[in-house]
Amino acid sequence: MIYFDNSATTQALPEVVDTYDKVSKSVWGNPSSLHNFGEQAFNLLEQSRKQIADLLHVHPDEIYFTSGGTEGDNWVVKGTALQKREYGKHLITTSVEHPAIHNSMEQLKQLGYDVTYLPVDDEGRISIKDLKAAIRPDTTLVSIMAVNNEIGTIQPIKEAAELLKQYPKIHFHIDAVQGIGKGIQDQIFNDRVDFVTISGHKFHAPRGIGFIYGRRGRRIAQLMSGGGQEKNQRSGTENLPAIAAMAKALRLLLTKEPQANQTERQIKQLISDHIRKFDKVTIFSKSTDRFAPHILCFAIKGVRGETVVHAFEKEGIYISTTSACSSKKHLASSTLTAMHVPEEISTSAVRISLGDQNTLDEAKTFIKVFDRLYKEFDKLS
Ligand SMILES: Cc1ncc(COP(=O)(O)O)c(C=O)c1O
């Protein structure tokens, strides 16, 4: 089996599952309880928070645990909109965001907010000129993803940060769900960013756990009201086994990062260089440092993405149509649509997404299978 769908989710590592298991069995107190069991759980909670903060060179009180990327994105977007509604109701984002951002924005539009979706070029990248032109006196939020989940474009977040230094009151949010562990931490945790969304299951932690970074002094409205956990910002009894497991997974991710990114780049390059020779292939993810190392999106003209995915699956290779969210709905990729890729090509797009467990041998196997399947597709079309 070759698993090339790491942007959809990753397999939890055995040592991470081990932590989850041990904490579930032995540190099962509620961190808010006053007795010993509670204290033990509270200490582990704060230890995990500190471990994550240290790894990212931020303060522990800037880490807020969530249930994952979708919650983090919803919280920052809606939390900013609510918190700052007296100062303005204009929000800026890009036209290639994950639905967790896009649909939060759409919901706010129905409540009277105004949203600007920045256009992208033929690599799926926004321009800082467009961002500058979109900023208004009533803008309260700029939300930009670090790495696009469908084709892997790295957005100019550092340049956006520089520009936003001139607008200190605007909240600057980065959805870094696909960007963490991909060699761009200094761009993500830059000196201007206010909020960052991270999701654990993209780096071998369990599903349903994540966190946001929130800069000291920046406030967003709470969406989860209740018992006042997470410094009264996000209520709900903390998922301690998953939090401790995620802290471990993050440490492992960052330890392996340079080597893993290098191998991912080599695999991506090897496959790209091979498939680009075929007439009907269009590659959307370049092999430059303007793209993340782990995502390769391409289309075979005349063959629908689902057909390609299932053909590879029969051969034991797991890839996806452009994103896990859109795949079952048979929708064209929203990123490719924003790039004005014609529908007959965008509905043929598929995504390979690599992780630190993939190898060059797997890439060679993929290439052999690709050659065989291409011939069959060619006959069909
Ligand atoms: C860029 C991006 N943002 C947000 C999310 C949502 O994260 P989660 O699956 O943890 O809710 C994803 C998931 O694929 C993503 O790729």
The ligand as an ORCA input file, in Angstrom:
! r2SCAN-3c Opt
* xyz 0 1
  C      -5.911     24.572      4.791
  C      -6.848     23.847      5.691
  N      -7.528     24.525      6.629
  C      -8.380     23.924      7.478
  C      -8.599     22.569      7.417
  C      -9.555     21.909      8.373
  O      -8.858     21.173      9.355
  P      -9.575     19.996     10.184
  O      -9.648     18.818      9.278
  O      -8.666     19.766     11.345
  O     -10.896     20.512     10.627
  C      -7.922     21.801      6.450
  C      -8.168     20.356      6.308
  O      -7.882     19.758      5.316
  C      -7.018     22.461      5.572
  O      -6.351     21.789      4.633
*
